[in-house]
Amino acid sequence: MNNNKIKLFKHSLLAFAVIGAISSTASAQEENTISQKDEEDIERIYVTASKRLKGLQESPVAVTVISGKAVEQSKVMDMNDLQTLIPTLRVTPLQRSINTNFAIRGFGNGTNNTGIEPSVGVFIDGVYRSRAAAQIGDLPRLQQIEVLSGPQSTLFGKNASAGVINVRTLAPSHDLESKIELGIGNFNQRTMKGYVTNGVSDTLALSLSGGFNTRDGFTDSVVGLNQINDRDRWNIRSQALYQPNQDITVRIIADYSEIEEACCSVADIINGPTTAAVRALGGIVLEDNDPFAYQSALNLDPINNVEDGGISIQVDIDFDDYAFTSITALRNNESSYVNDVDYTSLDILTEDGQTKVDTFTQEFRLTSTTKQTLEWMVGAYIFHEEVDTGDTLDYGDNIRSYFDVLLAAGGASGLLGAVEGVYGLAPGTFLSTQSTVSSKFKQDNDAYSLFANFDYHISDDLTATFGLSYTKDEKDLTITQSNSDQLSGLDLDTQNTLFGVPIGLIPQLAPAIPTIKGLQFLPPMLGLPNAVENNQSNDSKTTWSMRLAYELNDHINLFTSAATGFKATSWNLSRYSSPFAKDKAALESSGLALANQNYGGRFASPEEATVYEVGMKARFDKGAFNATIFDQTIDGFQSSIFIGTGFVLANAGKQSTKGIEFDSVYNPTDNWSLTLAGTFLDPIYDSFEGASGLTGPVDLSGEKPAAIPERSITAGITYNFELASGAYGYVRSDYLYESKVHTAENVPESITREVGTLNASAGLHFSNGLALQVWVRNLNNDKYLLSSFPPPIQAGSFNGYPSQPRTFGATLSYEF
């Protein structure tokens, strides 16, 4: 890379830090007074969507950019808040602090079940974060966030079949810069964060950043326990930038963060017939007429702990005509939790679990740097990951009495005791407090990708781009389970025998068999490896992308593209993991099938994405407008549905979405900036037989997928001002709208969500380095469900996760 390009790169980094340039979401469009000569260079946003620094308007990719200043001004505290600025992105926090799902254009999965890797790849400073637990935390000294829509497998490798969130932070500076910020808010929120960076020599610069965020919970316990949905997290991050000469740059990043929280609030949406049994035993079930009362009836405080850390080394070496880049990273993520999963004050079911993920990634790239007719990039990516996870479901003190009451209400009083007698078991054997179901899973994942990308400049105005990537992905599984629930282990097939007599002919059992089967909610799980089932997956795929970009004039760029994406096999690492029905005969003939063996599915086969796009990027004196029309499909979409006791994992035959996404900014004066962005979708399951529905397997072919809003719109307005004293400030508001949508496939159609959230903030910066900011999120106290699900062993009941209530606060910072 020559000196001019190095200077341009440095200038663009500085520009990101000191001004909000016109972005594709235009979330930070503050104008500085600058000369006409420098205006174009400073206002231009540079992105790495193509893994080479390129102007946003010249990049033929559907990419949305959020500047660091926009994040700071709008008080985006973590990844969960990002969707208020990006309409094409949906972020859904769920059962625990470690579970967050990202979806782009309605495509995305990867929550709760550790085996389901995200379809939206998250990269932080070039390093892939494979699990949601590693993606939560206060964003560090941020430069910008790029959200790439559509499959990005060609350049970003595995698990980018739906898109990419690319987070970039600022490198250390050789000039002394430092900042400390203190904040307070409602629910007793206390925050502190800061950074310092400086050069220690002509060739070495260091930086250190960190902070903590604590807050009381906003959900009160009705049984005298602690509040839920608190915040207790901290992080630290250090960097070193070593430049022995103008051709070599080494950037080392080390980070560590912890989360210790009670998460998450669960509301009763529909109380089914089992509610009466809970109340008959003196238990408390919350009323279902107000899911936003922010109350909890749990009989124990949930515990969620996460420790996440890693180190990365990026080496960039410039040669005469090309540049070499190497990014090496080691990451470790450990999490644990304890939850009351019956969500009542009775002690029925408690779940605890732990997960450890060790990841190593290595990327090599060679990139041409001279301006020529054919520009190229070639590279390789290596991925190794070890996942060790498991959970234990403990039967509580009230589980036996709970089922006894249910049976009595159904006219089968004393049935459990009668069945115990038939089998010669001691009274109280079934559903005892000593019963546990403990599942353990280990997965080793090795993958590599080889990729190449070529830009051919047909003319000064017309460029063709072609990308190609070959990915190979191998997984090796070990699954074991210890299940002491003797009731679920009974084989009640009427053709089987007990003491030589067919079960269907035993008078005490025959009439009650359907009822007893209804109590077998956790059949034993057959482990892997075994002599019949394969415990390995070996996938490979070549993906490609083609783009044509045309510069119509100095203001308008047009592009068209087609691309494919790929995500490898995902294994069901939940206690509902079970053999496929096709293996039933072989398992039975070999004597491996367990009593009351369940059949469902071990894994979901690879998903393959295809997208066609036509787009325009226009930039004018007072604003910008970008739009993309797309037709995107995923064959074999990996669907993971929670059914109360575990996850059903299956491939949708085909899911498609046609739509348009746009973003715009208009600056009528130097003081005012208006933004508008939106995504309009027409999602559909082209084919999906055997999906998990409300009453069991259903055919969703031709139906609209749940939880994907057809319309998402963000709008913002910012007023910037200066005072005679030299102080300057801003007033800002942002609005997010999502159209009404059914929240999940396996809940009633009446359970919907619709979002209309208003956020606001204002700030004042003084010439001495002091700054004051006030902010409020969810100003209008918008109430909606994040998601919904059927709770375990409570047929007819449905729960959901309520949105966060209004939060507000103020921060005081000092730069010196």
N, C-alpha and C positions, 0 to 999 in steps of 0.2 A: 504494500500500500504506500503510495507516494506521500510527500509532506503535505500537499494540498488536501488530500483526502483525510489525512490524520487531523489536520486543523479543522476541516469540516465536521469530522466526527466529534471532536472535542467541543466545537462551538454548538453543535446540536445538543450534546449532553448538557451544556451550560444553559442553553435555551430552555430545555425541559425543566431545569431546576428553578429558573427565575421568572418565567412567564408561562401562561397557559396559552398554547398556540391553538390555531383552529384545528379541531380534531373531528373525527368522523362521528363521534357522538356529540362533539362540541360541548363537552361538559365543563370545560374551563377555557373560556374564550377571552380572557382579560387582555386588553390591548395596551401596550406600552407606547409611549411617544418615541418614535424611531425615524431615522432618515429614510427617504424614499429609496436610496441606494441599497440599504441593508434590509429593507422590509421583507423581501421575498425569502432571503436566507434565514432570517430569524423566525418567521412565521411558519415555515415549512416544518411539518412533523415527519420524523423518520421512524420507520418501523422495521422489524426484523422478521416479518411474516414469511419472507422467502429466505431467511437465514443469511441475508446480506443486507446491510444498511441501505434503505431505499426510501425515497419520499412517499408519503402515504398516498397522495393523489396519483402517483405514477405506478403504484403497486396494483397489479391486476388480480387482487384478492379481496374477498368480502371480509374486511377487518374493521373492527370498532376499537377506537383508542380512547382510553381514559388517562388523563395526565395526573401526575402526582399532586398538582395543585388542586385539581378537581376533587380528588379523594380527600385532601386535607380540608378544603372549604366545605364540602358537603358532609363532613364528619362520618365517612365510611370507616367503621371501626375494624371490620374484618371482611372476609370473603362473602359472608352471608348478606352484607349490605350492598354488594355490587349490582344486583339486579335493579336497584332503584335508578341506576344510571344507564343500563344497557337492556333494551327491551327484548333482544333476542336471547338473553341469558336468563335462566331460571335457576335459583339456588334454594334448595329445600333442606333445612336442618330437621332431623328426625329424632329417634328414640334417645340417642345419647350424644354427648359432646363430640364424639368421634365420627358421627354419621352425618355427612352432608352430601347431597346429590347435586350435580351440575347437569343442566340440559341446555342445548343450543338448538334453536329451531324446533324445539319439542323432542329432540333425540337426546337420550342420556340415561344412564343407569349406574349402579355401583354402590348403593347404600346398604347398610346393615349386614349384608352377607359378604364376608371378607373375600370370598372366592370370585365375586363379580367385580372385575376391574372396570374402572370408569370408561365410558365411551367418549367422554370429553377429557382430553389429556391436559394436565396442569403442569406447567414448567415455571420454575422460579430461577432466574438467572441461568437459563439453559439447562437446568437439571430437572428431570422428570420426577414428579411426586406421584407415586403409584396408588396411594390410599388417601381417602378423605381426611383421616386423622392428621395427616401431615399438611393439610391445606388450611387449617383453621388457626388464626392467631392475628394479632395486630400486625398490619402490614408495615414492614420496616421502611427506612428512608427511601421512599418510592420515587422512581423515575416515571414509569407509565405502565399501564396494563393494556395488552392487545388481546382482543377476543376475536378469534378466527372462526368464521362460520363454515360449516360443511366439512367433509372428510379431508384430513391433512396428513394422511399416512405416508405420502411420498417423502416429505421432508422431516416429519416428526415421529415416524415409526409407529410402534405398537400402540394400540389403544387411543387412537385419535380419529376414530371412524365417524364421530359426530362433530368434532371441532377441537379447538385448542384455546386454553387460557394461558397467555404468555406474560409472566410478571417480570419486570425488569427494575432493579434497584440501582441507585447511583454508586459508582465506584468511588473509592477514596480520592480526596483532593489533596494537592500539594499546598494549597492555601489553607490557612487555619479557618475552620468553620465549626461552629458548635451551636447547639440549641437545647434548651430544656423546657419542658411543657408540663404544667400541672393542671389537672381537671377535676371538677366535681359535677355531680348530677343527681337526679332523683334516684330513689331506691338506694340511697347512700353510696352512690358510685364515687370511686376514687381512682384516678388514673395519673400516671406519670410516665413520661418517655423522653428520651433525649438522644443526642449523638454528638460525637466530636470526631473531627478528621483533620489531619495535618500531614505535611511531608516531614519525614525525619532525616531525609537526605535528598540529594538531587535525583536519586533513582528509586526511592522507596517512600510510599505514602501509606498511612494506616487510618483505620476508622473503627469506632466502637459505637454501637447503638443498642438500646434496650428499653424496656419499660414493663409496667404492670398495669393490670386492669381488674379492679375488684368492684363488686356490686352485690347488694342483697337481692334475694329472689323476689319475683313479683307474683308468685303463687303461694297462697297461705294454706297451711295444713289445717283441716277441720278436726284432727285428732291430737293436736298439740305438738306435732313434730316441727322440724325446721322448714323454712321457706324453700321453694324450688325455683329453678331458673335463675340462679345467681351467676355471678362472674367471678372467677378467681384464676387468673392466668398471668404468666410473665414470660418474657423472652429476652435473650441477649444475642447479639450478632457482632462478629468482628471480621474485618477485612484487611487484606494487605495487597497493595498494588506495586509491583516491582517492574521497573522499566530500565534495564541496564543500558539500552540504546533505543533509537527511534524505531527499530525493527522488531524488538522483542517486548512483549507485555505478558506478565504473569499476574493473575488475579486469584487470590486465595480467600475463600469465604468459609467461616465456621459459625454455626448457629446452634442454639439450644432453646427449647421452650417447654413449659409445663402448664397443664390444665388440671385443676382439682375443683370440680363443680358438681352440683346436684341438678341433673338435667334428665328429662325434660317434662314440661307440663303436659298432662294428658286430660282431655275433657270427655265427658260422657255425651255422645251425640244422640244415640238411641239406646234406651234401657229396655232390654228384652225380658222375656219371662223368667230368666234366672235371677233377676234382681230381687224377686220376692224371697228366694231361698237365702240370699245374703242377708236381707233384712230380718228374716225369721230367726237367724242365728245371732242377731244383735249387731250385725255389720252395717257399715255406712256405704251407700252408693250415692254419688252426687246426682242431683236432679239434671235431667237432660234438656230442660227448657232454656238454659242459659250456659252454653259452653264457654262463654267468655267471662264467667264469674271469677276465674283465676283462683280456683280452690282445688285442693288435693285431699283425697281420702286414703292415701297410701298408708300401709302399716309400718313402713320403714323408710328412712331417708335414702334416696338414690345416691349412688357414688359413681363418679366418672373421673378417672385419672388418665392423663395422657402425658407421656414424655417423648419428645421428638427432637432429634438432633442430627447433625451431619457436617461434612466438610467437602468442599469442592475445590478443584484446581483447574483454572482455565489458562491455557498457554496459547498466545497468538504470536506467530512469527511471520513477518512480511519479507517476501523475496522480490525479485525484480518484477515478475509478471503474475505472481500468485501469492496467496497467503495460506498458511497452515494454522488450523485451530484444533486444539485438544481440550476436551472437558471431561475430567475424571471426578466421580462423586461416590462417596460412601454415606449411606443414611441408615438410621435406626429409629424405629418407632415402636413404643411399647404402650399398651393401654390396658386398663382393667375397669370393671364396672360391677355394681350390684344393683338390681332393680326389683321392685315389687311388680310383677307382670300381670297380676290379676286386677290391679288398679282399684281395689276396694280395701276397706279397713280390716277385712278378715285375712288371716294368714293361710292363704290357699296355695299360691305358687310364688317362689322367689328364684330369680336367675342371677347367676354371677358368671363372669367370663374374663378372659384375658387374651391378648393378641400381641405377638412380637413379629415385626417385619424388618428384616435386614436386606438392604438393597445396594447393589453396586452397578453403576452405569459408566460407560466409556463411549465418548463420541470423538471421531476424527473427521476433519473436513479439509479439503483443498479447494480453494476458491480463486478463480481468476480475478485480477485486480486492474488490469489495464483496459481502457475503453477500446473495444474492438467489435467486429461484426458478430462474432460468436463468443459469448461469455458463458462460463461453465462452473460447475461445482460438483465434486464427487466426495463421497464420505462413507463411513461405516459407523454402526451403533451397536454396542454390546450391552446386554442387560442380564443381570443375575439377581434373583430374589429368593429368599427363604421366608416362608410364612409358617408360623407356629401359633395356632389359635385353638380355642376350645371354650366350652361353656358347660355349666352344671345347672340343672333345673331341680330345685329342692321342693318336695311336697311339704306344705305347711301343716300346722296343728289343726286347722279347720277343714282340710280338704275332704276327709272321710265324712264328716258331719254334713258338709255342703252337698255331697253327692247323695247321702241318705235322705236329706230333705227333698232334693229334686226327684228322687225315685218315689218317695212317699206321695209327692204332689201328683205324680203320674200313675198312682195306683200300684206301685211296686215296692211297697214298704218292706224293709228287711231283706231285699233281694241280694245285696252283697254278702250278708251273713249266710244266706241259704246257699249261694254258689260256693262260698268257702267250705261249707259243710260237705257239699257234693264232692269237692276235690280233696277233702280230708285236711284242710288247712285250719290253722288256729284262727279264732275270731279276731278281726282287725288286721289280718294279713294284707288285704287289698287296700291300696291307697293309704298306706301308713306314713307316719311322719318320718320314718327311716328311709322312705323310698326316694331315690335320686336317679336322674338320667344325666350322665356325664359323658360328653362327646369331645373328642380330640381330633384335630386335623393338622396335617403337615403337608405343605406344598413347596416343592422346589421348581423354580421357573428359570429356564435359560432361553434367551432369545438373542437374535442378532438381525441387523438390517444392513443392506448395502444399497446406497442411493446415489442418484446422479440427477442434475438439473442443468438445463441448457437454455440460455436466452439468445435467440437469433434475431438480430436487428435487420429486418428486411429493408427498412429505410429509416430515415431519421424519425419518422412518426409511427412506424409500425413495427411491433416486436412480437415474435412468436416464442412461447416458452413450452418446453417439454420436460417432464420429470418422470423418473422411473425408480421404483424401489422394490427390492426383494426382501421379504421378512420370513424368518423361520422362528417358530416358537414351540418350545417343549416344556411340558409340565409333568411332574411325577408326584403322586398322591399317596398319603397314608391316612387312613380313617379308622378310628376305634371308638367303641362306645361301651360303657358299663351302665346297664339299665336294670334297676332292682324293682321296677314296677311290675309285680307278678300278674296283675290283672291284664295289663297290656300285652303280656307275653302268652296269654292263653290263646290257643288255636281253636276257635269256635266254629270252624267249618263243620257243617252238619254231616258231612261225609266221614269225618274223622271219628275215632272211637275213644271212649274213656272207660277204663277197666273192661275192655272188650265189647262194650256196648256203643253203638253209634250215638254220637252226641245229640243228634236230632231226635232220638227216641227216648232220651232221659226225661221223665215227666217234669222234674224240677227245673230243667234247663230249656227245653224246647220252646215254650212260649216266650221266654225271656231273652232268647239269643239276640234279637235285634236291639233290645235295650242295653244289654251288656256290651255289645259291640260299640254302641254309642259312647260308652265310658272308656273305651280303649283309645285315648287320644294321643298316646305316644308309643306306637308299636316299636319293638326293638329294631335297631339299625344295623344292617350287615356291614362289617368293616371291609376295608381295602388295604392291601391287595388280597384277592382270593383266586381260586383256581379257574373261575369262570369269567369274571369281569376284568376288563382292562383298567389299570390304575394309572395309565399314562395317556397323554395326548401329544400329538406331533403334527403341527400345522405349518404350512408354508403358503405364501401368496405373493404374487407380483402385482403391485398397484402402480397406477400411472396418473399423470395429470397433464392436461394440454390447455394452454391459454393463448389468447390473441389480444394484444393491447394496441389501441390506436389513439394517438394524440390528435384529436380533431383540431384544436387550436391551443393557445396558451392557457385557456380556461377550462377546457373540457377534455376528459379522457374517457374512452369507451373500452370495454373489454368483454370478452366471452370466454367461458371456460368449461371444461369437463374434467372430472376427477373421480377416482375410486378410492375407497378406504377399506380397512381390514382390521378386525379385532379377533384374536385367537379364541380358542375354546375357553369357556369359564366353567369352573367346577362348583358344585353346590356344597359349600362348606358350612352347612347348617344341619341341625339334627333331623331334618326332613330329607336328607340325602338318602336315596334308596335306589335299588337296581331298576333298570328299565324292564318293562313287561316282556320284551323279547328274550330276556335272559331267564325268565321264570322256569321254563322246562329244564334247562340245563342246571340251574341251581337246585331244583328239587331232585333231579335224577342223581346229582352228585352228593346229595345230603347236606348241602351248604345252606339251604333256605332255613331261616329261623322260624320258630313258631309264630303264627300271625304275621308272617312276612309282608311288609308293605312294598308296593311297586310304584315308582313314579319317574325318577330321573336323577342321574348322577351329575350331568353336565349339560350345558347348552353349547351346541356346535358354533363354529365361527360365524360372525356376522360380517357381511360385505356391503359396503355403501357405494352409491353412485350419485353424482350430482351434476346437473347442467345449469349454468348461470349465464345471465346477460346483465351487465352492469354499466353504470355511468358514475364518474366522479367529476364534479364541477366545482370550480373555485373562482370566486369573484372578489371584487374589491371589498364588499361588505359582508361576505359570507361564503358558505359552501353548501353543496347539496350532493349527497351520494345515495345511490339506489341500486339494488340488486334484485332481479327476478330469478327465482330458482325452482328447480324440480329435483327433489332429493328423495332417494329411496334407500332403505336398508333391508337387504334380504337376510332372513334368519336373525332378526333383532332379538337380543338376549333379554327376555322378560323375566323379572324376578318379582313374585307376588307373595306378600306375607299373608299366611292363612291362620294366624293365631298361635300355632305351635312350631312353626318353621316356615321355610320359603319353598315355593314351587318354582323351579327354574325350567324355562322352556324357550324354544325358538319360535317367534312369530314368523309365519311363512314370508310375509312381506309387509313392511310398513312404509308409507310414502307421505311426503308433505310437499305441496306446491305452495308458493307464496311469494311475497315481496317484503323486503326490509329496506328501510331508508333512514337517513339521518341528515339533519340540516342545522345550520347556524346562520343567524342574521344579526349583524351588528349595525343598527341604524346610526349610532353615534359611537364615539370613543368610550362612552360610559355604559351603554346598554348592550347586552348580549342575550339573544333569544334563541332557544334550541328546541327542536322537535325531532323525535325519532320514533319509529314504529316498526312492528313486525306483524304481518297479516298472513295467517297460515290456513291451509285446508288439509289437516292431517287425516289419515285413514289407514285402517288395517286392510290392505288388499287381500290378505289371507292370513288367518290365525285360528286354526282349529285346535281344540283342546286347551284353550286358555282357562285360567282359574277365574271363574265368575262368582257371583253371589251365592249360587246354590250348587257349585261344583263346576266341572269342566263344561265350557260353552264354546260355541263357534262365533268368534268376533269378526269374521270376514265381512267386509263392507261397512263395519262400524267405525266410529271415530274413537281414537284412543282416549282414555281418561287422563286428566291432569295436564292436558296441553291446551292452553288458551288459544283461541283463534285470532284474538287481537291483543297485542301488547303495545302500549304507547308510553313514552316518557316525554315530558315537557319541562323546560327549565327557563328561568329568567334570572339574570344577574345584573346588578347595578354596581358599577365601580365609581369611586369618587376620591377626590383629593382635597385636603384641607390646607389652609394657608400656612399652618404650622409645619407643613412637610409630611404630616401623617396622611395615610391613605387607607381606604377600606372597601368593603363590599357588603351588599345585601343579596341573598340568594334564596331561591326556592326551587324545588324539584317535585314533580308529580309522576307517579307510576299508576297506570291503569292496566288491568288484565281482565278480559271478559270472563263471564261465568263459565265454569267447567265442572264436570263430574270429577270428584277427587280421586277415585280409584275404581278399578274394574270389579272388585269383589265387595263393594258396599252398595247400598240402595242409591238409586238415581237422585233421590231427594238430598243427598249429602253433596253439596256443591261448594265452590269457592268463587269469589269475585273480589278483585283487589282495586282499591282506589286510594292510594296513600300519598299524603303530602308531607314533605320535609322542608325545613327552612333553616337558615343559618345567617350570621352576620359577623363581620370581623373588622377590627381596627388595628392598623400597624403604625407604631410611632417611630420617629426618626432615631431614637436611642436604642432600638432593637426590641422594645417591648411590644407585645401584641395581645389583644383580648378577643376572644371568640365566644359567641353564644350560639347554641344550636338546639334544635328540637327535631326528633325523628318521629314519624307518625303523628304529626301535628293534629290531624283530624280524628285521631284515635280509631283508625280504620280496623275493623274486626273481620278476620277471615281465617279459614283453616289452611294450615300448611299441607296436611295430608290426613288420611283417615284409614282405619283398619278394623278388623274383627278381633276382639280380645280373646285369649285362650279360654276354652271350656265355658263359654258364656254364649251359647247359641242365641242368635237374634239381637245381640247387643253390638254396638259399634262405637268406637272411640276415635278421637282425632287430636291433632296438635294445634292449639290456638296460636294465632299470631301474637307478636309482642305488643304490649300496650304502649302508649305514648311515653317516650323518654326524652329528657332534656338536660342540659347542663351548660357549663361555661369552662373555658380553659384560659390560662394565662401562660404565655411563653416569652422567652427571652433569647435572642440570638446575639452572640458575641464572638 
